[in-house]
Amino acid sequence: MIDCHDGKIVAYTAGFSPNAELADRMLVKAAACHCRWPGWPDLMERYGPARSTGAKGRSPDNAAAEGFFGRMKTEAVYPGHWEERPRGEVLVPVGDCIHWHDHKRIKRSLGWMSPVQYRQSQGTAA
């Protein structure tokens, strides 16, 4: 799950099969993260969460996630030759890549800061 304001990965899970349990764990992690932010529980109670969904075959609602996956493949997967690694080692670099994306990878749209640096500069939680 990506925050479309600054591009930070809010929550993720990784596994070898896309299934409901994997998606459910990610949503629970995202809710726990956002619920720590001041005012978030009140806003959710007042407005309720809204899913972003589009028609089949339309990707604008998922563009941030698809962009991240594309960059992860280009910057981490392909150079790392993951297909040569044992299955048990494949998921470990995913966490490293996400940490790098949030803490080190600068974005022009954020004034050449990483998402975490940007949040810190705005006085919000990293």
N, CA, C and O atoms as a GROMACS GRO file, in nm:
protein
  504
    1MET      N    1   0.086  -0.116   0.000
    1MET     CA    2   0.000   0.000   0.000
    1MET      C    3   0.091   0.123   0.000
    1MET      O    4   0.182   0.134   0.081
    2ILE      N    5   0.064   0.214  -0.091
    2ILE     CA    6   0.148   0.331  -0.109
    2ILE      C    7   0.068   0.457  -0.080
    2ILE      O    8  -0.046   0.472  -0.126
    3ASP      N    9   0.127   0.548  -0.004
    3ASP     CA   10   0.067   0.679   0.022
    3ASP      C   11   0.089   0.763  -0.104
    3ASP      O   12   0.203   0.794  -0.139
    4CYS      N   13  -0.017   0.799  -0.171
    4CYS     CA   14  -0.004   0.872  -0.297
    4CYS      C   15   0.040   1.016  -0.278
    4CYS      O   16   0.074   1.083  -0.376
    5HIS      N   17   0.042   1.065  -0.156
    5HIS     CA   18   0.089   1.202  -0.130
    5HIS      C   19   0.241   1.211  -0.146
    5HIS      O   20   0.291   1.303  -0.211
    6ASP      N   21   0.313   1.117  -0.086
    6ASP     CA   22   0.460   1.125  -0.090
    6ASP      C   23   0.528   0.999  -0.143
    6ASP      O   24   0.650   0.996  -0.153
    7GLY      N   25   0.452   0.897  -0.175
    7GLY     CA   26   0.509   0.776  -0.233
    7GLY      C   27   0.566   0.677  -0.134
    7GLY      O   28   0.628   0.579  -0.174
    8LYS      N   29   0.548   0.701  -0.004
    8LYS     CA   30   0.601   0.608   0.097
    8LYS      C   31   0.520   0.479   0.096
    8LYS      O   32   0.398   0.480   0.082
    9ILE      N   33   0.590   0.368   0.112
    9ILE     CA   34   0.524   0.239   0.127
    9ILE      C   35   0.465   0.237   0.269
    9ILE      O   36   0.540   0.238   0.367
   10VAL      N   37   0.335   0.236   0.280
   10VAL     CA   38   0.267   0.240   0.409
   10VAL      C   39   0.269   0.103   0.475
   10VAL      O   40   0.292   0.092   0.595
   11ALA      N   41   0.245   0.000   0.397
   11ALA     CA   42   0.244  -0.136   0.449
   11ALA      C   43   0.263  -0.232   0.332
   11ALA      O   44   0.226  -0.203   0.218
   12TYR      N   45   0.322  -0.348   0.362
   12TYR     CA   46   0.336  -0.451   0.259
   12TYR      C   47   0.344  -0.587   0.324
   12TYR      O   48   0.380  -0.600   0.441
   13THR      N   49   0.311  -0.687   0.248
   13THR     CA   50   0.335  -0.826   0.284
   13THR      C   51   0.394  -0.891   0.159
   13THR      O   52   0.375  -0.842   0.048
   14ALA      N   53   0.464  -0.997   0.178
   14ALA     CA   54   0.525  -1.067   0.065
   14ALA      C   55   0.506  -1.217   0.084
   14ALA      O   56   0.508  -1.268   0.196
   15GLY      N   57   0.488  -1.285  -0.025
   15GLY     CA   58   0.470  -1.429  -0.021
   15GLY      C   59   0.486  -1.488  -0.159
   15GLY      O   60   0.516  -1.416  -0.255
   16PHE      N   61   0.465  -1.617  -0.169
   16PHE     CA   62   0.483  -1.686  -0.296
   16PHE      C   63   0.353  -1.707  -0.372
   16PHE      O   64   0.355  -1.749  -0.488
   17SER      N   65   0.240  -1.679  -0.307
   17SER     CA   66   0.110  -1.694  -0.373
   17SER      C   67   0.023  -1.574  -0.337
   17SER      O   68   0.006  -1.544  -0.219
   18PRO      N   69  -0.032  -1.506  -0.438
   18PRO     CA   70  -0.124  -1.397  -0.407
   18PRO      C   71  -0.256  -1.457  -0.356
   18PRO      O   72  -0.325  -1.528  -0.429
   19ASN      N   73  -0.289  -1.427  -0.231
   19ASN     CA   74  -0.412  -1.482  -0.175
   19ASN      C   75  -0.474  -1.382  -0.078
   19ASN      O   76  -0.413  -1.280  -0.045
   20ALA      N   77  -0.593  -1.413  -0.032
   20ALA     CA   78  -0.667  -1.322   0.057
   20ALA      C   79  -0.593  -1.301   0.189
   20ALA      O   80  -0.594  -1.190   0.243
   21GLU      N   81  -0.531  -1.403   0.242
   21GLU     CA   82  -0.460  -1.390   0.370
   21GLU      C   83  -0.347  -1.289   0.358
   21GLU      O   84  -0.326  -1.209   0.449
   22LEU      N   85  -0.275  -1.292   0.250
   22LEU     CA   86  -0.165  -1.198   0.226
   22LEU      C   87  -0.218  -1.055   0.219
   22LEU      O   88  -0.162  -0.964   0.279
   23ALA      N   89  -0.327  -1.036   0.146
   23ALA     CA   90  -0.388  -0.904   0.134
   23ALA      C   91  -0.445  -0.857   0.267
   23ALA      O   92  -0.432  -0.740   0.302
   24ASP      N   93  -0.507  -0.946   0.342
   24ASP     CA   94  -0.564  -0.911   0.472
   24ASP      C   95  -0.455  -0.866   0.570
   24ASP      O   96  -0.474  -0.767   0.642
   25ARG      N   97  -0.343  -0.937   0.573
   25ARG     CA   98  -0.233  -0.898   0.664
   25ARG      C   99  -0.180  -0.760   0.628
   25ARG      O  100  -0.148  -0.682   0.717
   26MET      N  101  -0.171  -0.730   0.500
   26MET     CA  102  -0.122  -0.599   0.458
   26MET      C  103  -0.218  -0.490   0.502
   26MET      O  104  -0.174  -0.384   0.548
   27LEU      N  105  -0.347  -0.513   0.489
   27LEU     CA  106  -0.445  -0.413   0.529
   27LEU      C  107  -0.442  -0.389   0.680
   27LEU      O  108  -0.454  -0.275   0.724
   28VAL      N  109  -0.426  -0.494   0.758
   28VAL     CA  110  -0.416  -0.480   0.904
   28VAL      C  111  -0.292  -0.398   0.939
   28VAL      O  112  -0.297  -0.311   1.027
   29LYS      N  113  -0.179  -0.424   0.872
   29LYS     CA  114  -0.057  -0.347   0.897
   29LYS      C  115  -0.077  -0.200   0.860
   29LYS      O  116  -0.031  -0.112   0.933
   30ALA      N  117  -0.143  -0.174   0.749
   30ALA     CA  118  -0.167  -0.036   0.707
   30ALA      C  119  -0.257   0.037   0.806
   30ALA      O  120  -0.231   0.152   0.840
   31ALA      N  121  -0.361  -0.029   0.853
   31ALA     CA  122  -0.452   0.033   0.949
   31ALA      C  123  -0.380   0.063   1.080
   31ALA      O  124  -0.403   0.168   1.140
   32ALA      N  125  -0.294  -0.026   1.124
   32ALA     CA  126  -0.219  -0.003   1.248
   32ALA      C  127  -0.126   0.117   1.233
   32ALA      O  128  -0.109   0.194   1.327
   33CYS      N  129  -0.067   0.132   1.116
   33CYS     CA  130   0.024   0.244   1.091
   33CYS      C  131  -0.052   0.376   1.091
   33CYS      O  132  -0.014   0.470   1.161
   34HIS      N  133  -0.159   0.383   1.015
   34HIS     CA  134  -0.234   0.508   1.004
   34HIS      C  135  -0.304   0.544   1.134
   34HIS      O  136  -0.322   0.663   1.163
   35CYS      N  137  -0.345   0.446   1.211
   35CYS     CA  138  -0.416   0.476   1.334
   35CYS      C  139  -0.327   0.544   1.438
   35CYS      O  140  -0.378   0.599   1.536
   36ARG      N  141  -0.196   0.542   1.420
   36ARG     CA  142  -0.106   0.611   1.512
   36ARG      C  143  -0.096   0.759   1.480
   36ARG      O  144  -0.051   0.837   1.564
   37TRP      N  145  -0.137   0.799   1.360
   37TRP     CA  146  -0.126   0.938   1.321
   37TRP      C  147  -0.233   1.020   1.391
   37TRP      O  148  -0.348   0.976   1.400
   38PRO      N  149  -0.198   1.138   1.441
   38PRO     CA  150  -0.296   1.220   1.512
   38PRO      C  151  -0.416   1.251   1.423
   38PRO      O  152  -0.401   1.289   1.307
   39GLY      N  153  -0.534   1.233   1.479
   39GLY     CA  154  -0.656   1.267   1.408
   39GLY      C  155  -0.707   1.162   1.311
   39GLY      O  156  -0.821   1.172   1.266
   40TRP      N  157  -0.626   1.062   1.278
   40TRP     CA  158  -0.669   0.962   1.180
   40TRP      C  159  -0.794   0.886   1.224
   40TRP      O  160  -0.887   0.873   1.144
   41PRO      N  161  -0.799   0.833   1.347
   41PRO     CA  162  -0.920   0.760   1.386
   41PRO      C  163  -1.047   0.846   1.376
   41PRO      O  164  -1.152   0.796   1.334
   42ASP      N  165  -1.039   0.975   1.413
   42ASP     CA  166  -1.156   1.062   1.402
   42ASP      C  167  -1.198   1.083   1.257
   42ASP      O  168  -1.317   1.081   1.225
   43LEU      N  169  -1.099   1.102   1.169
   43LEU     CA  170  -1.130   1.121   1.028
   43LEU      C  171  -1.194   0.996   0.968
   43LEU      O  172  -1.289   1.006   0.891
   44MET      N  173  -1.143   0.879   1.003
   44MET     CA  174  -1.198   0.754   0.951
   44MET      C  175  -1.340   0.733   1.001
   44MET      O  176  -1.427   0.685   0.928
   45GLU      N  177  -1.363   0.770   1.127
   45GLU     CA  178  -1.498   0.755   1.181
   45GLU      C  179  -1.594   0.852   1.112
   45GLU      O  180  -1.708   0.816   1.082
   46ARG      N  181  -1.547   0.974   1.088
   46ARG     CA  182  -1.631   1.076   1.026
   46ARG      C  183  -1.659   1.046   0.879
   46ARG      O  184  -1.773   1.057   0.834
   47TYR      N  185  -1.555   1.009   0.804
   47TYR     CA  186  -1.570   0.992   0.660
   47TYR      C  187  -1.573   0.847   0.613
   47TYR      O  188  -1.625   0.817   0.505
   48GLY      N  189  -1.517   0.759   0.692
   48GLY     CA  190  -1.511   0.619   0.652
   48GLY      C  191  -1.404   0.597   0.547
   48GLY      O  192  -1.380   0.685   0.464
   49PRO      N  193  -1.340   0.482   0.549
   49PRO     CA  194  -1.238   0.454   0.448
   49PRO      C  195  -1.303   0.432   0.312
   49PRO      O  196  -1.416   0.384   0.302
   50ALA      N  197  -1.232   0.469   0.209
   50ALA     CA  198  -1.282   0.449   0.073
   50ALA      C  199  -1.179   0.374  -0.008
   50ALA      O  200  -1.061   0.410  -0.008
   51ARG      N  201  -1.223   0.271  -0.077
   51ARG     CA  202  -1.133   0.196  -0.164
   51ARG      C  203  -1.123   0.267  -0.298
   51ARG      O  204  -1.220   0.325  -0.347
   52SER      N  205  -1.006   0.262  -0.353
   52SER     CA  206  -0.987   0.316  -0.487
   52SER      C  207  -0.994   0.200  -0.584
   52SER      O  208  -0.906   0.114  -0.586
   53THR      N  209  -1.098   0.196  -0.664
   53THR     CA  210  -1.113   0.088  -0.761
   53THR      C  211  -1.149   0.146  -0.896
   53THR      O  212  -1.216   0.249  -0.906
   54GLY      N  213  -1.106   0.081  -0.996
   54GLY     CA  214  -1.137   0.125  -1.132
   54GLY      C  215  -1.198   0.010  -1.210
   54GLY      O  216  -1.206  -0.103  -1.162
   55ALA      N  217  -1.239   0.039  -1.330
   55ALA     CA  218  -1.295  -0.064  -1.415
   55ALA      C  219  -1.186  -0.163  -1.456
   55ALA      O  220  -1.068  -0.129  -1.457
   56LYS      N  221  -1.226  -0.283  -1.488
   56LYS     CA  222  -1.132  -0.386  -1.529
   56LYS      C  223  -1.051  -0.336  -1.650
   56LYS      O  224  -1.107  -0.283  -1.746
   57GLY      N  225  -0.921  -0.354  -1.642
   57GLY     CA  226  -0.835  -0.312  -1.751
   57GLY      C  227  -0.789  -0.167  -1.743
   57GLY      O  228  -0.715  -0.122  -1.830
   58ARG      N  229  -0.832  -0.094  -1.640
   58ARG     CA  230  -0.790   0.045  -1.623
   58ARG      C  231  -0.696   0.051  -1.503
   58ARG      O  232  -0.730   0.004  -1.395
   59SER      N  233  -0.580   0.108  -1.523
   59SER     CA  234  -0.480   0.107  -1.416
   59SER      C  235  -0.459   0.238  -1.342
   59SER      O  236  -0.378   0.238  -1.249
   60PRO      N  237  -0.525   0.350  -1.374
   60PRO     CA  238  -0.491   0.474  -1.304
   60PRO      C  239  -0.501   0.465  -1.152
   60PRO      O  240  -0.421   0.526  -1.082
   61ASP      N  241  -0.599   0.390  -1.100
   61ASP     CA  242  -0.613   0.380  -0.956
   61ASP      C  243  -0.497   0.304  -0.892
   61ASP      O  244  -0.474   0.319  -0.772
   62ASN      N  245  -0.426   0.226  -0.969
   62ASN     CA  246  -0.319   0.145  -0.914
   62ASN      C  247  -0.183   0.190  -0.968
   62ASN      O  248  -0.084   0.117  -0.956
   63ALA      N  249  -0.176   0.307  -1.026
   63ALA     CA  250  -0.054   0.353  -1.092
   63ALA      C  251   0.064   0.364  -0.996
   63ALA      O  252   0.176   0.331  -1.033
   64ALA      N  253   0.040   0.411  -0.874
   64ALA     CA  254   0.151   0.427  -0.780
   64ALA      C  255   0.214   0.292  -0.747
   64ALA      O  256   0.336   0.279  -0.745
   65ALA      N  257   0.131   0.191  -0.723
   65ALA     CA  258   0.184   0.058  -0.692
   65ALA      C  259   0.253  -0.003  -0.813
   65ALA      O  260   0.360  -0.062  -0.800
   66GLU      N  261   0.193   0.011  -0.930
   66GLU     CA  262   0.254  -0.046  -1.050
   66GLU      C  263   0.387   0.023  -1.080
   66GLU      O  264   0.483  -0.042  -1.121
   67GLY      N  265   0.394   0.155  -1.059
   67GLY     CA  266   0.519   0.228  -1.079
   67GLY      C  267   0.627   0.179  -0.984
   67GLY      O  268   0.742   0.161  -1.024
   68PHE      N  269   0.589   0.158  -0.858
   68PHE     CA  270   0.687   0.108  -0.761
   68PHE      C  271   0.737  -0.030  -0.802
   68PHE      O  272   0.858  -0.056  -0.800
   69PHE      N  273   0.646  -0.120  -0.840
   69PHE     CA  274   0.689  -0.255  -0.878
   69PHE      C  275   0.780  -0.250  -0.999
   69PHE      O  276   0.878  -0.326  -1.006
   70GLY      N  277   0.751  -0.164  -1.093
   70GLY     CA  278   0.838  -0.150  -1.209
   70GLY      C  279   0.977  -0.103  -1.170
   70GLY      O  280   1.077  -0.156  -1.219
   71ARG      N  281   0.984  -0.002  -1.082
   71ARG     CA  282   1.115   0.046  -1.036
   71ARG      C  283   1.188  -0.060  -0.955
   71ARG      O  284   1.309  -0.076  -0.968
   72MET      N  285   1.115  -0.134  -0.871
   72MET     CA  286   1.179  -0.238  -0.792
   72MET      C  287   1.239  -0.344  -0.884
   72MET      O  288   1.351  -0.390  -0.860
   73LYS      N  289   1.168  -0.383  -0.988
   73LYS     CA  290   1.221  -0.482  -1.081
   73LYS      C  291   1.346  -0.429  -1.151
   73LYS      O  292   1.446  -0.500  -1.161
   74THR      N  293   1.340  -0.306  -1.197
   74THR     CA  294   1.453  -0.248  -1.270
   74THR      C  295   1.574  -0.224  -1.180
   74THR      O  296   1.687  -0.251  -1.220
   75GLU      N  297   1.550  -0.174  -1.060
   75GLU     CA  298   1.660  -0.132  -0.973
   75GLU      C  299   1.709  -0.242  -0.878
   75GLU      O  300   1.823  -0.235  -0.831
   76ALA      N  301   1.626  -0.341  -0.850
   76ALA     CA  302   1.667  -0.441  -0.752
   76ALA      C  303   1.656  -0.586  -0.803
   76ALA      O  304   1.747  -0.666  -0.780
   77VAL      N  305   1.549  -0.619  -0.869
   77VAL     CA  306   1.527  -0.758  -0.907
   77VAL      C  307   1.620  -0.801  -1.020
   77VAL      O  308   1.696  -0.896  -1.005
   78TYR      N  309   1.612  -0.731  -1.132
   78TYR     CA  310   1.691  -0.775  -1.248
   78TYR      C  311   1.841  -0.772  -1.222
   78TYR      O  312   1.909  -0.868  -1.257
   79PRO      N  313   1.895  -0.666  -1.160
   79PRO     CA  314   2.040  -0.668  -1.133
   79PRO      C  315   2.080  -0.775  -1.031
   79PRO      O  316   2.195  -0.820  -1.031
   80GLY      N  317   1.988  -0.815  -0.945
   80GLY     CA  318   2.019  -0.912  -0.840
   80GLY      C  319   2.009  -1.056  -0.881
   80GLY      O  320   2.043  -1.145  -0.803
   81HIS      N  321   1.961  -1.082  -1.002
   81HIS     CA  322   1.946  -1.219  -1.052
   81HIS      C  323   1.872  -1.306  -0.950
   81HIS      O  324   1.920  -1.412  -0.910
   82TRP      N  325   1.755  -1.260  -0.910
   82TRP     CA  326   1.677  -1.332  -0.808
   82TRP      C  327   1.640  -1.472  -0.852
   82TRP      O  328   1.623  -1.560  -0.768
   83GLU      N  329   1.626  -1.493  -0.982
   83GLU     CA  330   1.586  -1.626  -1.028
   83GLU      C  331   1.691  -1.732  -0.996
   83GLU      O  332   1.662  -1.851  -0.999
   84GLU      N  333   1.813  -1.688  -0.964
   84GLU     CA  334   1.921  -1.782  -0.930
   84GLU      C  335   1.927  -1.811  -0.780
   84GLU      O  336   2.005  -1.896  -0.737
   85ARG      N  337   1.847  -1.742  -0.701
   85ARG     CA  338   1.851  -1.760  -0.555
   85ARG      C  339   1.755  -1.870  -0.512
   85ARG      O  340   1.653  -1.893  -0.577
   86PRO      N  341   1.788  -1.937  -0.401
   86PRO     CA  342   1.693  -2.034  -0.346
   86PRO      C  343   1.565  -1.963  -0.302
   86PRO      O  344   1.569  -1.846  -0.262
   87ARG      N  345   1.454  -2.032  -0.308
   87ARG     CA  346   1.323  -1.973  -0.277
   87ARG      C  347   1.321  -1.906  -0.140
   87ARG      O  348   1.260  -1.800  -0.125
   88GLY      N  349   1.385  -1.963  -0.041
   88GLY     CA  350   1.385  -1.908   0.093
   88GLY      C  351   1.456  -1.774   0.105
   88GLY      O  352   1.433  -1.700   0.201
   89GLU      N  353   1.541  -1.742   0.010
   89GLU     CA  354   1.615  -1.616   0.014
   89GLU      C  355   1.550  -1.504  -0.066
   89GLU      O  356   1.590  -1.388  -0.054
   90VAL      N  357   1.452  -1.536  -0.147
   90VAL     CA  358   1.397  -1.438  -0.241
   90VAL      C  359   1.324  -1.324  -0.171
   90VAL      O  360   1.335  -1.209  -0.216
   91LEU      N  361   1.252  -1.350  -0.064
   91LEU     CA  362   1.173  -1.246   0.000
   91LEU      C  363   1.255  -1.151   0.087
   91LEU      O  364   1.210  -1.040   0.115
   92VAL      N  365   1.372  -1.191   0.130
   92VAL     CA  366   1.455  -1.106   0.216
   92VAL      C  367   1.490  -0.973   0.150
   92VAL      O  368   1.474  -0.869   0.214
   93PRO      N  369   1.535  -0.971   0.026
   93PRO     CA  370   1.570  -0.843  -0.036
   93PRO      C  371   1.451  -0.750  -0.059
   93PRO      O  372   1.470  -0.630  -0.080
   94VAL      N  373   1.329  -0.802  -0.056
   94VAL     CA  374   1.212  -0.717  -0.075
   94VAL      C  375   1.206  -0.612   0.036
   94VAL      O  376   1.186  -0.493   0.008
   95GLY      N  377   1.224  -0.653   0.159
   95GLY     CA  378   1.224  -0.559   0.271
   95GLY      C  379   1.336  -0.457   0.259
   95GLY      O  380   1.316  -0.339   0.289
   96ASP      N  381   1.454  -0.502   0.216
   96ASP     CA  382   1.566  -0.410   0.196
   96ASP      C  383   1.534  -0.307   0.088
   96ASP      O  384   1.566  -0.189   0.103
   97CYS      N  385   1.471  -0.352  -0.020
   97CYS     CA  386   1.437  -0.262  -0.129
   97CYS      C  387   1.334  -0.159  -0.084
   97CYS      O  388   1.344  -0.041  -0.119
   98ILE      N  389   1.235  -0.201  -0.008
   98ILE     CA  390   1.133  -0.108   0.040
   98ILE      C  391   1.193  -0.007   0.138
   98ILE      O  392   1.159   0.111   0.133
   99HIS      N  393   1.281  -0.053   0.226
   99HIS     CA  394   1.348   0.039   0.318
   99HIS      C  395   1.429   0.142   0.240
   99HIS      O  396   1.424   0.261   0.271
  100TRP      N  397   1.502   0.098   0.140
  100TRP     CA  398   1.581   0.189   0.057
  100TRP      C  399   1.489   0.290  -0.013
  100TRP      O  400   1.518   0.409  -0.017
  101HIS      N  401   1.379   0.240  -0.069
  101HIS     CA  402   1.284   0.327  -0.139
  101HIS      C  403   1.232   0.437  -0.047
  101HIS      O  404   1.226   0.553  -0.087
  102ASP      N  405   1.194   0.402   0.074
  102ASP     CA  406   1.136   0.499   0.167
  102ASP      C  407   1.238   0.593   0.230
  102ASP      O  408   1.208   0.710   0.254
  103HIS      N  409   1.359   0.543   0.255
  103HIS     CA  410   1.457   0.622   0.332
  103HIS      C  411   1.567   0.685   0.248
  103HIS      O  412   1.624   0.786   0.289
  104LYS      N  413   1.600   0.629   0.133
  104LYS     CA  414   1.717   0.674   0.057
  104LYS      C  415   1.686   0.726  -0.083
  104LYS      O  416   1.753   0.816  -0.131
  105ARG      N  417   1.585   0.670  -0.149
  105ARG     CA  418   1.557   0.706  -0.288
  105ARG      C  419   1.490   0.842  -0.294
  105ARG      O  420   1.377   0.858  -0.248
  106ILE      N  421   1.558   0.940  -0.351
  106ILE     CA  422   1.504   1.076  -0.356
  106ILE      C  423   1.408   1.090  -0.474
  106ILE      O  424   1.418   1.021  -0.575
  107LYS      N  425   1.314   1.183  -0.456
  107LYS     CA  426   1.214   1.210  -0.559
  107LYS      C  427   1.212   1.358  -0.590
  107LYS      O  428   1.210   1.441  -0.499
  108ARG      N  429   1.212   1.390  -0.715
  108ARG     CA  430   1.208   1.530  -0.755
  108ARG      C  431   1.083   1.600  -0.701
  108ARG      O  432   1.088   1.714  -0.657
  109SER      N  433   0.970   1.528  -0.705
  109SER     CA  434   0.843   1.587  -0.660
  109SER      C  435   0.842   1.619  -0.510
  109SER      O  436   0.756   1.693  -0.463
  110LEU      N  437   0.937   1.563  -0.437
  110LEU     CA  438   0.947   1.589  -0.293
  110LEU      C  439   1.065   1.682  -0.262
  110LEU      O  440   1.115   1.682  -0.149
  111GLY      N  441   1.109   1.759  -0.360
  111GLY     CA  442   1.221   1.850  -0.338
  111GLY      C  443   1.353   1.777  -0.320
  111GLY      O  444   1.438   1.818  -0.241
  112TRP      N  445   1.369   1.668  -0.394
  112TRP     CA  446   1.491   1.586  -0.390
  112TRP      C  447   1.515   1.525  -0.252
  112TRP      O  448   1.629   1.514  -0.206
  113MET      N  449   1.406   1.485  -0.188
  113MET     CA  450   1.412   1.413  -0.060
  113MET      C  451   1.347   1.277  -0.077
  113MET      O  452   1.268   1.256  -0.169
  114SER      N  453   1.381   1.185   0.012
  114SER     CA  454   1.312   1.056   0.016
  114SER      C  455   1.177   1.079   0.084
  114SER      O  456   1.157   1.182   0.147
  115PRO      N  457   1.084   0.984   0.072
  115PRO     CA  458   0.956   1.000   0.142
  115PRO      C  459   0.972   1.022   0.292
  115PRO      O  460   0.900   1.104   0.350
  116VAL      N  461   1.063   0.951   0.356
  116VAL     CA  462   1.082   0.969   0.500
  116VAL      C  463   1.141   1.106   0.530
  116VAL      O  464   1.097   1.173   0.624
  117GLN      N  465   1.240   1.149   0.453
  117GLN     CA  466   1.297   1.282   0.473
  117GLN      C  467   1.190   1.390   0.453
  117GLN      O  468   1.184   1.487   0.529
  118TYR      N  469   1.106   1.372   0.353
  118TYR     CA  470   1.000   1.468   0.327
  118TYR      C  471   0.903   1.476   0.444
  118TYR      O  472   0.867   1.585   0.489
  119ARG      N  473   0.862   1.360   0.495
  119ARG     CA  474   0.770   1.359   0.610
  119ARG      C  475   0.834   1.427   0.731
  119ARG      O  476   0.767   1.502   0.803
  120GLN      N  477   0.960   1.401   0.753
  120GLN     CA  478   1.029   1.465   0.864
  120GLN      C  479   1.035   1.618   0.845
  120GLN      O  480   1.018   1.693   0.940
  121SER      N  481   1.060   1.662   0.722
  121SER     CA  482   1.066   1.805   0.695
  121SER      C  483   0.931   1.872   0.715
  121SER      O  484   0.925   1.993   0.741
  122GLN      N  485   0.823   1.796   0.703
  122GLN     CA  486   0.689   1.849   0.722
  122GLN      C  487   0.638   1.832   0.865
  122GLN      O  488   0.527   1.874   0.898
  123GLY      N  489   0.720   1.769   0.949
  123GLY     CA  490   0.682   1.749   1.089
  123GLY      C  491   0.580   1.638   1.108
  123GLY      O  492   0.510   1.634   1.209
  124THR      N  493   0.571   1.546   1.011
  124THR     CA  494   0.480   1.433   1.024
  124THR      C  495   0.559   1.307   1.052
  124THR      O  496   0.681   1.304   1.038
  125ALA      N  497   0.488   1.203   1.092
  125ALA     CA  498   0.553   1.076   1.128
  125ALA      C  499   0.625   1.018   1.008
  125ALA      O  500   0.578   1.028   0.895
  126ALA      N  501   0.739   0.958   1.034
  126ALA     CA  502   0.815   0.893   0.928
  126ALA      C  503   0.768   0.752   0.916
  126ALA      O  504   0.819   0.677   0.833
   0.00000   0.00000   0.00000
